[in-house]
Amino acid sequence: MRFFTFLKLDNRLDIAKLNILYSFGLKGISVCISLIIVPLTIKCLNANDFGVWLTLSSLIVWIGYFDIGLGNGLRNKLAEAIAVEDYEIGQIYVSTTFALLSIIMCLFFILVIIINPWLDWSAILNTDHKQGIDLSKVVVVVVGFFCLQFVFKTVGIIFVASQKPALSDLINVCGNLLALIGIYILTKTEYSSLGFVALIFSASPVLIMLIAFLFAFNGKYSKLSPKLSLVNFKYTNELMGLGIQFFIIQIAVCVVVYTSTNIIITQLFGPSQVTIYNIAYKYLYSISMVYTIILMPFWSAATDAYVKHDFQWIKLSINKLIYIYIGFLALTLILLVFANRFYIVWVGSNIRVPFILSLFVALYVTLFNWSNTFIYFINGIGKIRLQLYLTLFVAVIYIPLTIYLGRVFGLNGVVISSCISLLPASILMPIQCVKLYSGSAKGIWNK
């Protein structure tokens, strides 16, 4: 409890502390599930097919960014509406966003159905040609479920906007738990195949989101429930004005940097190396997952504070989070020291992860956590123009840089490129944050 005494500032932070407490437990469960599900999935498939699934799923994740920033736009606009208790406009925002997401996903799914027969998935995923037909069918099923997940994720956005991200974490944990149960059952049957693994991973979160959607909007959040009669497309520009900048940032960081990493690895070194990279990544990135639990409530809390001109709260919160970051840096070093021993216990001795690869992944996680310490506040305030320019620059150089360093240094070079991509934000985001809460931000720093 001393940790939360250390954080104590005011009622706004009391809400954050409570959500951090719940989210720690939920994220701990999520990390355990992710650690257990990897060897189970490899048991269902093999290292090569597991790499194929990781690459395919990272491609499908692109769907999550076709909302043109509506998700983050809703997050900020709804947080503003809740801050001034204007639930009428909040319900309009939710209804309009839900309608727009539904339209986007219907059009996208139709597009996939049309072009899918013309795509050679065995070549895209650099795998055995004889799997091509099966992969094509798997893609249609997976895309279908991801489209549904894309629409129903609105309920999680509402939880986060109302400064209750723990409820959003609960949805994710339940989805992961259901997937774990499904994969475990699959290992006991004769139906262990890429198709069934993909179906379980894709359908599980959709089922949980649907249940959460029904419970939330027929209960405490009924005053924000989407209604067809409240859909008003004139608010589209308002939702997308800030949202489109978030969209470009997401595309640059998550799609170009994260998703292309798996594709580049599978093309340069084969799907089995995707498995090796992701084992190191999942192990050490668990630090970021836990750290994000602490950061998550501060996005919408920063929106609330900025609307009310409470800049002192923002300054004090950031200063305290820096001390917490140092603690997580020490924890990252501890995990790095025990990495090789953990891998043997986790996935066995057949899959070997070089220590130098773990070292570079740990460096990536360290830079990622540092930049996010400030980015979450900047996102909540909505002054993201500088971040937009930085991510566009990274998007332009990342793929050629990664391919070059990958060819020169192998798999390590790919991770080095990821670290380099985080350096601009790690340097400039802290500077912008200080300028914003001190009132000295001008020009690009205040846009």
C-alpha positions, 0 to 999 in steps of 0.5 A: 500500500506504500506504493499507492501512498506515494502516488496520492495526489487527489480524487482524480488520482484516487480513481487512477490508483484503484484502476491500477490496483485492479489492472495489476491483478488482471494484467498479471493473469494476462501475462500468465495466460500469454506465457502458458498459451505459447508452448501449448500453441506450439504443441498444437502446431510446430515452430514453423506453423506457429511463426506462420500464425504470428505473421498472419495475425500481425497482418490482420492486426492492420484491420484495427487501424482502419478506424481512421482514428475514430477510436482515439477520437472518441476516447478524447471527446467522450472524456471531455463530455464526461468531465463536464457531465454532458452525457447527451453529447457523449451518447451522440459521439458513441452512436455515431462512432459505432455506426461509422465503425460498422460501415467501415468494417462491412466495406472492408470485409467485402473488399477482402472477399473480393481480392482474397482469391487473387492473393498467394498467401503461401508466398506472402507468409513464405511457407509451403505452397501446398498450404495456400488454399487452406490459408486463404480460407483461414484468412477469410474466417480470421478477418471476419471475426476481427471485423466484429471485434473492431466494431464491438471494441467501442465498449472498451473505449467507453470504459477507458474514457470514463477513467476505468481502464480496468474494465477494458483489461477485464474484457481482454483477460476473459478473451485470452482465458477463453482462448487458452481453454480452447487451445488446451482442449485442442491439444487433447484432440486430433484437430490440432491445425492452423485453421482451428488455432486461428478460429479459437484465437479470433472468435474468443475475444469477439464472444467476450466483447459481445457479452460485455457490450450487452451488459454495459449498455443495459446497465450502468452505461445505458446513458451512453448506449448507441442508438440509431436515432442518435447517429449524427454524421455531422460530428464525424469531423469533430471525432476525426479532427484529432482522430485522424492524427492518431490514425496516422500515428497508429499506422506509422508505429503499430503497422509499419514498425510492429507488423512489418517486423514479423513480415521482414523477419519471415522474408529474410530468415523464415517463419521459424525465426519469427517464433524465436523473436516473438519468444524474446519479445513476449517475455521482455515486453511483459514489463511494458504490459505491466507498466502500461497498466499504470500509464493507462488511467492517465490518458483520460485523466490528463484530458480531464485535468487539461479541460479544467486547467489543472496543469500542476496535477499533470506536472506532479503526476509525471514527476512521480511516474519517472520514479516508477519508470526507474523501478521498472528499468531495474525489473527489466534488467532482472528479467534479462539476467534470467532470460535464458533460464526462463526460456528453457523452462517456458518453451523447452531447449529445442528453441534457442534464443540468443542472449544478445537478442534478448539484450536488444529487445530489453533496450527496445522495451526500456526506450518504449516505456520511457517515451510512453511515460510522456506520450500518454499525457500528450495524447490526453491533452491532444497536442500530438502534431510533433508526435505525428511528424516524428512517426511519419519520419520513422515510417519512411526510414523503418522498413529500408533500415530494418532490411539493411540492418537485418542483412548485416547483423541478422535477427539482431539488426531487426531489433536494433532498427526498432530501437533506433525508431524510438530514439526521436520520441524518447528525446523530444516527448519529455521536452514537449511535456515540460513545455506543455505543463509549464505553459511555455509551449509554442509553435509545433510544441503546442499543436 
